[in-house]
C-alpha cells in the first residue's frame, strides 16, 4: 500500500477522489432527504384534503353510506368516534395500520332511540368539555400525520395518513383518518438513488482520471529536474543546469532556485579549487627555499644561511596559520559572544609599531577577541607596507555601530581595485613581492572575520590621500545605541 501511494501523483489523486466522494455522498444524502420530505409533505397535503372533505360532509349531517370519500379507490378512509370505535371505512379496505385502529369493519349502527337522545343531554355533554372543544359542525384546524400501510383490493401499499377532527351535530366528535399513497415518493427516491449509485462511481472515475492527468502534467517538470540533478550528481559537472519551465508557478521557482544553488555551488567549488592551487603555490616557494638551504647546509655547513631559514620557517608557519583560520571561517565557525573593547584592542595592536597614532573612545562589541585582534593586526600590517610616514587608527561610535578606521598616507588603492584586494591570494602590482607583500590573505581574512561578526570591511580614500579601511561592527547589546558620557 505504501508503495502504491508512494508518489505525490498517487496521493493527490487519492485525496481529490476522496474529497469529491465525501462531497457527493453528503450532497446526495441531502438531496434524497429533501426529495423524500417534499414528496411526503405532498402526500400529507393530499391526505389532509381528503380528510377535510369527508369531515365537511360529516359536519353537514351526511349519512355514512352517502359519504363520497368512502368510494375513492386509492384513498383509504376511517371514521372513529371519541372512544376509538370505528364507525365507517372505505368499502374495499381490507387491512390498515398507522391510524390508531386496525379495524376495517364498522361497529353496528346506533338504534333510532339512541339517535333521538335528549338534546339537553348533548348540550350538557358539550358544557362539560374543555375550552378547546368545537362547536357543532365545526372542523378542527390543522391535522396530525402518521405513516402506515393499507390493503385495498388485495394491494398493500404505504400511505401517509392525516387525522382531522370534526364536531358533528348528531354524532359528537369524530376523527377522520384519510390516507394518500407514498408510491410516488418511493418511486422518485428509488430512481434518484439508482441514478446516484450509477452516476457517482462514474463521476469519481472521471475526477480520478482528470486529477491523475493534471498532476502528472504539473509534476512532469519536477521529474525533469530530478533526472537532471541525478545526471549532475553522477557526472559531477556543476556547469549543467536543470530545465526551467516557461511558467510562473512553484515548479518554475523551484527550478530557478535549484539553478541558483548549482551556480553558487559551482562558484564555491571553483573558489575552493583556486584556493587549493594558490595555497599549494604559496607553500611550495618557502618549502623549496627552506629545502635548498638545508641541502646546502648539509653539503657545506659553512654556507648555512640561518637567518634565511628561520625567515622561511616563520613565513611558512604564518601561512599555515592563515590557511587554518580561513578553513575554520569557511566551515561557518561562529565567534564567541564575549565583550571586547575595541579602543583597548586598537592600542594593543598599535603598540610597538612606529608612526602609528591611535585616536579611540571606549566602544564595546560582542565577538571573539582573538579574531578581532587578528583583523586589526592585518590592517596595520597592510598599512605599514604602503604608508610613507604616518598611520592613523580611529575608534568611534556611529549610530548603532562601532567604526574602526585605519588610514595611511601612501599611494592609496585605485577605485577599481577596492573590492578585488579582499579576494584571497590577490596582490596589487605595488605589492607583488612575497617578501614584502605576504601571501595576499591578510585582507581576505579580515573581511571574513568582519562578516562572521555581523559587520563589514570596506576600502576607500583617506583624507591624507592614502588608503582608508573601515571596519563596522554592531555594538554590544548593553551599549547598542546608548552613547557613553
C-alpha positions as a printed NumPy array, in Angstrom:
array([[  0.   ,   0.   ,   0.   ],
       [  2.818,   2.4  ,   0.879],
       [  4.47 ,   1.696,  -2.477],
       [  1.151,   2.102,  -4.316],
       [  0.63 ,   5.579,  -2.867],
       [  4.29 ,   6.453,  -2.551],
       [  4.194,   9.172,  -5.208],
       [  2.781,  12.668,  -4.939],
       [  0.708,  11.986,  -8.03 ],
       [ -0.982,   8.949,  -6.46 ],
       [ -1.621,  10.72 ,  -3.166],
       [ -3.03 ,  13.796,  -4.896],
       [ -5.343,  11.624,  -6.996],
       [ -6.495,   9.651,  -3.963],
       [ -7.022,  12.792,  -1.902],
       [ -9.02 ,  14.571,  -4.615],
       [-11.158,  11.482,  -5.228],
       [-11.901,  11.033,  -1.524],
       [-12.83 ,  14.693,  -1.1  ],
       [-15.196,  14.576,  -4.088],
       [-16.634,  11.263,  -2.864],
       [-17.406,  12.723,   0.564],
       [-18.938,  15.821,  -1.031],
       [-21.061,  13.718,  -3.395],
       [-22.296,  11.441,  -0.599],
       [-23.2  ,  14.431,   1.555],
       [-24.936,  16.231,  -1.319],
       [-26.721,  13.043,  -2.427],
       [-27.936,  12.313,   1.092],
       [-29.227,  15.859,   1.486],
       [-30.946,  15.639,  -1.913],
       [-32.634,  12.329,  -1.101],
       [-33.794,  13.556,   2.303],
       [-35.121,  16.785,   0.803],
       [-36.871,  14.921,  -2.022],
       [-38.397,  12.452,   0.387],
       [-39.551,  15.222,   2.74 ],
       [-41.153,  17.182,  -0.117],
       [-42.964,  14.186,  -1.574],
       [-44.086,  13.032,   1.878],
       [-45.37 ,  16.546,   2.547],
       [-47.303,  16.482,  -0.712],
       [-48.855,  13.151,   0.193],
       [-49.788,  14.538,   3.621],
       [-51.429,  17.542,   1.963],
       [-53.484,  15.27 ,  -0.313],
       [-54.477,  13.113,   2.659],
       [-55.482,  16.197,   4.644],
       [-57.637,  17.47 ,   1.783],
       [-59.4  ,  14.11 ,   1.576],
       [-59.972,  14.069,   5.345],
       [-61.229,  17.659,   5.285],
       [-63.7  ,  16.78 ,   2.508],
       [-65.109,  13.854,   4.484],
       [-65.189,  15.967,   7.661],
       [-67.157,  18.668,   5.811],
       [-69.732,  16.122,   4.738],
       [-69.977,  14.831,   8.318],
       [-70.433,  18.363,   9.609],
       [-73.331,  18.707,   7.16 ],
       [-75.007,  15.571,   8.679],
       [-74.325,  13.412,   5.628],
       [-75.047,   9.752,   6.423],
       [-72.113,   7.358,   6.374],
       [-73.439,   5.492,   3.34 ],
       [-73.645,   8.75 ,   1.408],
       [-70.082,   9.905,   2.088],
       [-68.262,  10.37 ,  -1.24 ],
       [-64.836,   9.947,   0.345],
       [-65.501,   6.314,   1.174],
       [-65.721,   5.424,  -2.527],
       [-62.211,   6.63 ,  -3.518],
       [-60.12 ,   3.768,  -4.867],
       [-56.659,   4.974,  -3.725],
       [-57.623,   6.856,  -0.559],
       [-58.373,   4.66 ,   2.469],
       [-60.658,   6.41 ,   4.971],
       [-61.619,   5.567,   8.55 ],
       [-64.118,   7.374,  10.769],
       [-63.862,   6.766,  14.511],
       [-65.61 ,   8.281,  17.491],
       [-64.128,   9.72 ,  20.669],
       [-63.738,   6.228,  22.123],
       [-61.797,   4.964,  19.105],
       [-64.683,   2.852,  17.815],
       [-64.704,   2.503,  14.051],
       [-67.911,   3.941,  12.637],
       [-67.186,   3.824,   8.891],
       [-64.4  ,   2.864,   6.494],
       [-63.662,   2.664,   2.791],
       [-65.566,  -0.071,   1.01 ],
       [-62.579,  -2.011,  -0.358],
       [-60.341,  -1.552,   2.683],
       [-59.082,  -4.946,   3.866],
       [-56.278,  -4.112,   6.274],
       [-54.793,  -0.93 ,   7.721],
       [-52.093,   0.184,  10.173],
       [-50.79 ,   3.522,  11.407],
       [-54.129,   5.184,  12.167],
       [-54.547,   4.128,  15.77 ],
       [-57.082,   1.409,  14.988],
       [-56.616,  -1.57 ,  12.736],
       [-60.307,  -2.31 ,  12.405],
       [-61.81 ,  -2.175,   8.938],
       [-65.358,  -3.306,   9.769],
       [-67.528,  -0.559,  11.273],
       [-69.416,  -1.112,  14.516],
       [-73.223,  -1.677,  14.3  ],
       [-75.187,   1.485,  13.637],
       [-76.922,   3.009,  16.685],
       [-80.678,   2.45 ,  17.089],
       [-83.21 ,   5.128,  16.405],
       [-83.763,   5.562,  20.102],
       [-80.094,   6.199,  20.562],
       [-80.16 ,   8.694,  17.747],
       [-83.015,  10.526,  19.477],
       [-81.118,  11.376,  22.589],
       [-82.25 ,  14.27 ,  24.613],
       [-80.766,  17.398,  23.045],
       [-80.432,  18.81 ,  26.527],
       [-78.178,  15.9  ,  27.427],
       [-75.997,  16.611,  24.412],
       [-75.857,  20.224,  25.414],
       [-74.848,  19.201,  28.93 ],
       [-72.121,  16.987,  27.5  ],
       [-70.771,  19.852,  25.465],
       [-70.801,  22.024,  28.532],
       [-68.534,  19.551,  30.313],
       [-65.894,  19.668,  27.525],
       [-62.657,  21.593,  27.706],
       [-62.2  ,  25.072,  26.386],
       [-60.679,  23.661,  23.169],
       [-63.953,  21.901,  22.24 ],
       [-65.542,  22.548,  18.873],
       [-68.976,  23.869,  18.102],
       [-71.392,  21.556,  16.282],
       [-70.489,  21.466,  12.599],
       [-67.009,  22.87 ,  13.204],
       [-63.841,  21.209,  11.865],
       [-60.664,  21.35 ,  13.91 ],
       [-57.93 ,  23.403,  12.276],
       [-54.87 ,  21.503,  11.101],
       [-54.262,  17.785,  11.151],
       [-51.945,  15.197,  12.641],
       [-49.917,  12.905,  10.396],
       [-48.714,   9.339,  10.607],
       [-47.266,   6.778,   8.222],
       [-48.703,   3.326,   7.791],
       [-49.933,   0.71 ,   5.35 ],
       [-53.271,  -0.218,   3.872],
       [-54.536,  -3.126,   1.771],
       [-57.181,  -2.259,  -0.816],
       [-58.483,  -4.943,  -3.194],
       [-55.524,  -7.129,  -2.28 ],
       [-52.867,  -4.435,  -2.993],
       [-50.818,  -3.368,   0.018],
       [-49.053,  -0.025,  -0.162],
       [-47.505,   2.561,   2.133],
       [-49.642,   5.584,   2.941],
       [-49.376,   8.971,   4.573],
       [-52.366,   9.394,   6.892],
       [-53.924,  12.668,   8.037],
       [-56.279,  12.804,  11.009],
       [-58.889,  15.603,  11.148],
       [-61.38 ,  16.097,  13.963],
       [-64.936,  17.324,  13.4  ],
       [-67.758,  18.114,  15.841],
       [-70.976,  16.73 ,  14.334],
       [-74.365,  17.917,  15.489],
       [-75.754,  14.396,  15.889],
       [-72.814,  12.041,  16.475],
       [-70.478,  14.053,  18.701],
       [-66.8  ,  14.446,  17.966],
       [-65.462,  12.21 ,  15.21 ],
       [-61.997,  11.719,  13.8  ],
       [-61.487,  11.189,  10.087],
       [-58.356,   9.284,   9.016],
       [-57.589,   9.618,   5.315],
       [-54.53 ,   8.354,   3.522],
       [-52.588,   9.25 ,   0.375],
       [-50.271,   6.696,  -1.264],
       [-46.49 ,   7.099,  -0.955],
       [-45.787,   5.159,  -4.134],
       [-44.706,   8.306,  -5.978],
       [-42.33 ,   9.199,  -3.146],
       [-40.822,   5.715,  -3.1  ],
       [-40.515,   5.692,  -6.876],
       [-38.856,   9.127,  -7.058],
       [-36.449,   8.384,  -4.202],
       [-35.608,   4.981,  -5.68 ],
       [-34.984,   6.484,  -9.107],
       [-32.776,   9.221,  -7.654],
       [-30.863,   6.677,  -5.559],
       [-30.326,   4.43 ,  -8.585],
       [-29.086,   7.379, -10.629],
       [-26.672,   8.311,  -7.841],
       [-25.377,   4.755,  -7.444],
       [-24.653,   4.672, -11.171],
       [-23.525,   8.267, -11.65 ],
       [-21.354,   8.753,  -8.577],
       [-18.818,   5.996,  -9.412],
       [-18.613,   7.284, -12.985],
       [-18.078,  10.837, -11.754],
       [-15.442,   9.68 ,  -9.264],
       [-13.685,   7.825, -12.061],
       [-13.645,  10.986, -14.161],
       [-12.325,  13.013, -11.203],
       [ -9.58 ,  10.461, -10.54 ],
       [ -8.577,  10.334, -14.219],
       [ -8.52 ,  14.116, -14.599],
       [ -6.572,  14.562, -11.348],
       [ -4.079,  11.889, -12.413],
       [ -3.53 ,  13.58 , -15.775],
       [ -3.365,  17.123, -14.375],
       [ -0.967,  16.225, -11.564],
       [  1.155,  14.208, -13.984],
       [  1.39 ,  17.193, -16.298],
       [  2.12 ,  19.54 , -13.383],
       [  4.802,  17.254, -11.944],
       [  6.447,  16.488, -15.282],
       [  8.913,  19.409, -14.901],
       [  9.742,  18.161, -11.401],
       [ 10.652,  14.784, -12.835],
       [ 12.817,  16.563, -15.403],
       [ 14.555,  18.453, -12.598],
       [ 15.093,  15.212, -10.694],
       [ 16.586,  13.439, -13.705],
       [ 18.912,  16.337, -14.461],
       [ 20.015,  16.556, -10.816],
       [ 20.719,  12.812, -10.853],
       [ 22.769,  13.261, -14.031],
       [ 24.68 ,  16.188, -12.498],
       [ 25.409,  14.136,  -9.385],
       [ 26.644,  11.209, -11.482],
       [ 28.779,  13.329, -13.809],
       [ 29.953,  15.835, -11.125],
       [ 29.615,  18.526, -13.801],
       [ 28.365,  21.561, -11.929],
       [ 28.188,  23.601, -15.123],
       [ 24.961,  21.847, -16.098],
       [ 21.601,  23.333, -15.164],
       [ 18.116,  21.917, -14.684],
       [ 15.397,  22.842, -17.201],
       [ 13.26 ,  25.838, -16.231],
       [  9.592,  25.624, -17.349],
       [  8.159,  28.703, -19.042],
       [  5.628,  29.264, -16.276],
       [  5.383,  31.389, -13.167],
       [  4.325,  28.726, -10.68 ],
       [  6.059,  26.986,  -7.785],
       [  7.79 ,  24.466, -10.06 ],
       [  9.373,  27.25 , -12.105],
       [ 10.564,  28.951,  -8.929],
       [ 11.955,  25.637,  -7.724],
       [ 13.888,  25.235, -10.978],
       [ 15.283,  28.778, -10.77 ],
       [ 16.267,  28.292,  -7.141],
       [ 17.902,  24.971,  -7.985],
       [ 19.91 ,  26.584, -10.78 ],
       [ 20.926,  29.416,  -8.44 ],
       [ 22.06 ,  26.819,  -5.918],
       [ 24.018,  24.979,  -8.589],
       [ 25.636,  28.255,  -9.68 ],
       [ 26.602,  29.066,  -6.091],
       [ 27.909,  25.534,  -5.604],
       [ 29.913,  25.753,  -8.833],
       [ 31.388,  29.094,  -7.754],
       [ 32.212,  27.667,  -4.335],
       [ 33.9  ,  24.626,  -5.829],
       [ 35.848,  26.767,  -8.285],
       [ 36.854,  29.09 ,  -5.464],
       [ 37.942,  26.101,  -3.406],
       [ 39.965,  24.701,  -6.292],
       [ 41.614,  28.061,  -6.861],
       [ 42.283,  28.342,  -3.149],
       [ 43.937,  24.928,  -3.056],
       [ 46.013,  25.751,  -6.13 ],
       [ 47.069,  29.147,  -4.76 ],
       [ 47.814,  27.666,  -1.332],
       [ 49.936,  24.935,  -2.931],
       [ 51.795,  27.547,  -4.946],
       [ 52.368,  29.744,  -1.891],
       [ 53.523,  26.811,   0.203],
       [ 55.848,  25.493,  -2.471],
       [ 58.083,  28.58 ,  -2.5  ],
       [ 59.093,  28.707,   1.206],
       [ 59.328,  24.926,   1.366],
       [ 61.578,  24.831,  -1.699],
       [ 63.712,  27.692,  -0.349],
       [ 64.   ,  26.021,   3.056],
       [ 64.898,  22.666,   1.49 ],
       [ 67.561,  24.279,  -0.679],
       [ 69.13 ,  25.981,   2.305],
       [ 69.121,  22.75 ,   4.307],
       [ 70.632,  20.778,   1.436],
       [ 73.384,  23.399,   1.015],
       [ 73.984,  23.356,   4.753],
       [ 74.262,  19.579,   4.713],
       [ 76.897,  19.704,   1.966],
       [ 78.633,  22.924,   3.099],
       [ 77.843,  23.756,   6.718],
       [ 79.847,  26.952,   6.49 ],
       [ 77.366,  28.305,   3.881],
       [ 74.255,  27.832,   6.094],
       [ 72.01 ,  30.939,   5.975],
       [ 70.412,  30.52 ,   9.369],
       [ 68.547,  33.825,   9.258],
       [ 67.032,  32.963,   5.874],
       [ 65.987,  29.504,   7.074],
       [ 64.308,  30.999,  10.134],
       [ 62.571,  33.619,   7.969],
       [ 61.244,  30.968,   5.59 ],
       [ 60.118,  28.833,   8.519],
       [ 58.263,  31.763,  10.107],
       [ 56.687,  32.638,   6.798],
       [ 55.601,  29.029,   6.354],
       [ 54.197,  28.981,   9.878],
       [ 52.226,  32.201,   9.317],
       [ 50.849,  30.916,   6.029],
       [ 49.75 ,  27.671,   7.66 ],
       [ 48.047,  29.659,  10.444],
       [ 46.272,  31.842,   7.865],
       [ 45.08 ,  28.805,   5.915],
       [ 43.84 ,  27.146,   9.092],
       [ 41.897,  30.272,  10.093],
       [ 40.342,  30.54 ,   6.631],
       [ 39.327,  26.887,   6.8  ],
       [ 37.584,  27.483,  10.134],
       [ 35.822,  30.556,   8.773],
       [ 34.677,  28.652,   5.683],
       [ 33.085,  25.976,   7.856],
       [ 30.864,  28.647,   9.433],
       [ 32.559,  28.808,  12.818],
       [ 30.746,  31.423,  14.872],
       [ 32.747,  33.788,  17.093],
       [ 32.456,  33.69 ,  20.869],
       [ 29.959,  36.158,  22.315],
       [ 32.289,  37.939,  24.759],
       [ 32.523,  41.71 ,  25.172],
       [ 35.559,  43.281,  23.515],
       [ 36.72 ,  46.902,  23.978],
       [ 37.849,  47.985,  20.526],
       [ 39.726,  51.006,  21.857],
       [ 41.9  ,  48.839,  24.105],
       [ 42.3  ,  46.307,  21.315],
       [ 43.453,  49.023,  18.885],
       [ 46.047,  50.318,  21.348],
       [ 47.368,  46.786,  21.887],
       [ 47.647,  46.195,  18.138],
       [ 49.448,  49.538,  17.589],
       [ 51.887,  49.028,  20.458],
       [ 55.493,  48.743,  19.232],
       [ 54.715,  49.985,  15.701],
       [ 56.416,  53.171,  14.543],
       [ 54.394,  56.056,  13.121],
       [ 51.02 ,  54.726,  14.34 ],
       [ 48.648,  57.141,  16.082],
       [ 45.546,  55.9  ,  17.921],
       [ 42.502,  58.124,  18.479],
       [ 39.903,  55.995,  20.229],
       [ 36.9  ,  56.254,  22.501],
       [ 35.787,  53.244,  24.556],
       [ 33.42 ,  51.153,  22.429],
       [ 32.401,  47.578,  23.183],
       [ 31.309,  44.932,  20.693],
       [ 30.423,  41.26 ,  21.08 ],
       [ 32.658,  38.666,  19.454],
       [ 35.976,  36.855,  19.508],
       [ 38.818,  38.918,  20.944],
       [ 41.429,  36.819,  19.151],
       [ 39.787,  37.141,  15.717],
       [ 39.157,  40.881,  16.077],
       [ 42.754,  41.37 ,  17.196],
       [ 43.831,  39.489,  14.047],
       [ 41.736,  41.893,  11.909],
       [ 43.423,  44.956,  13.395],
       [ 46.873,  43.38 ,  13.065],
       [ 46.273,  42.536,   9.401],
       [ 45.019,  46.059,   8.664],
       [ 48.05 ,  47.595,  10.375],
       [ 50.421,  45.214,   8.551],
       [ 48.854,  46.251,   5.256],
       [ 49.093,  49.944,   6.163],
       [ 52.78 ,  49.629,   7.182],
       [ 53.644,  48.119,   3.776],
       [ 52.168,  51.115,   1.944],
       [ 52.461,  54.112,   4.291],
       [ 55.144,  56.714,   3.784],
       [ 55.392,  58.09 ,   7.319],
       [ 52.133,  58.063,   9.244],
       [ 49.279,  55.649,  10.106],
       [ 46.172,  56.742,  11.994],
       [ 43.81 ,  54.389,  13.832],
       [ 40.441,  55.769,  14.964],
       [ 37.701,  54.101,  17.017],
       [ 34.287,  55.8  ,  17.339],
       [ 30.571,  55.26 ,  17.637],
       [ 28.324,  55.912,  14.684],
       [ 24.656,  55.214,  15.326],
       [ 24.304,  51.629,  16.472],
       [ 27.713,  50.567,  15.152],
       [ 31.328,  50.747,  16.217],
       [ 33.634,  52.04 ,  13.473],
       [ 37.376,  51.345,  13.368],
       [ 39.333,  53.256,  10.714],
       [ 42.918,  52.513,   9.647],
       [ 44.323,  55.234,   7.349],
       [ 47.774,  55.668,   5.837],
       [ 49.484,  58.374,   3.813],
       [ 50.616,  56.113,   0.992],
       [ 49.523,  55.981,  -2.634],
       [ 46.078,  54.575,  -1.774],
       [ 44.032,  51.966,  -3.609],
       [ 42.554,  52.582,  -7.037],
       [ 38.749,  52.58 ,  -7.028],
       [ 38.64 ,  49.649,  -9.452],
       [ 40.717,  47.527,  -7.044],
       [ 38.892,  48.333,  -3.785],
       [ 36.916,  45.093,  -3.868],
       [ 39.473,  42.891,  -5.594],
       [ 42.03 ,  43.376,  -2.815],
       [ 39.767,  41.395,  -0.447],
       [ 39.994,  38.29 ,  -2.626],
       [ 42.312,  35.525,  -1.485],
       [ 45.904,  35.439,  -2.778],
       [ 45.417,  38.745,  -4.618],
       [ 48.319,  41.18 ,  -4.692],
       [ 48.299,  44.502,  -6.465],
       [ 51.243,  45.415,  -8.672],
       [ 52.812,  47.5  ,  -5.924],
       [ 52.799,  44.516,  -3.586],
       [ 53.793,  41.61 ,  -5.812],
       [ 56.873,  40.774,  -3.76 ],
       [ 56.206,  37.812,  -1.489],
       [ 58.817,  39.09 ,   0.912],
       [ 57.066,  42.436,   1.352],
       [ 53.505,  41.75 ,   0.369],
       [ 52.844,  38.445,   2.128],
       [ 50.641,  35.764,   0.65 ],
       [ 47.664,  38.013,  -0.116],
       [ 45.484,  36.543,   2.644],
       [ 45.516,  39.282,   5.282],
       [ 42.678,  41.425,   3.882],
       [ 40.66 ,  38.361,   2.886],
       [ 40.863,  37.043,   6.439],
       [ 39.989,  40.467,   7.854],
       [ 36.802,  40.738,   5.751],
       [ 35.712,  37.144,   6.523],
       [ 36.097,  37.806,  10.253],
       [ 34.12 ,  41.058,   9.922],
       [ 31.277,  39.258,   8.127],
       [ 31.235,  36.477,  10.747],
       [ 30.796,  39.188,  13.403],
       [ 27.837,  40.712,  11.549],
       [ 29.828,  43.657,  10.258],
       [ 31.56 ,  44.964,   7.125],
       [ 35.056,  45.909,   5.99 ],
       [ 35.477,  48.388,   3.133],
       [ 38.347,  50.233,   1.449],
       [ 38.298,  53.889,   0.482],
       [ 40.388,  57.016,   0.25 ],
       [ 41.952,  58.575,   3.361],
       [ 41.883,  62.361,   3.948],
       [ 45.688,  62.4  ,   3.646],
       [ 45.486,  60.808,   0.209],
       [ 46.307,  57.227,   1.121],
       [ 44.065,  54.235,   1.785],
       [ 41.341,  54.11 ,   4.445],
       [ 39.983,  50.772,   5.703],
       [ 36.802,  50.98 ,   7.804],
       [ 35.598,  48.124,   9.98 ],
       [ 31.962,  48.428,  11.111],
       [ 30.619,  46.13 ,  13.824],
       [ 27.324,  46.178,  15.74 ],
       [ 27.593,  47.428,  19.3  ],
       [ 27.287,  45.012,  22.181],
       [ 23.708,  44.518,  23.37 ],
       [ 24.   ,  46.643,  26.502],
       [ 25.63 ,  49.508,  24.653],
       [ 23.664,  49.46 ,  21.404],
       [ 22.502,  52.941,  20.602],
       [ 23.452,  54.319,  24.069],
       [ 26.276,  56.875,  23.865],
       [ 28.736,  56.982,  26.692],
       [ 29.455,  60.162,  28.639]])
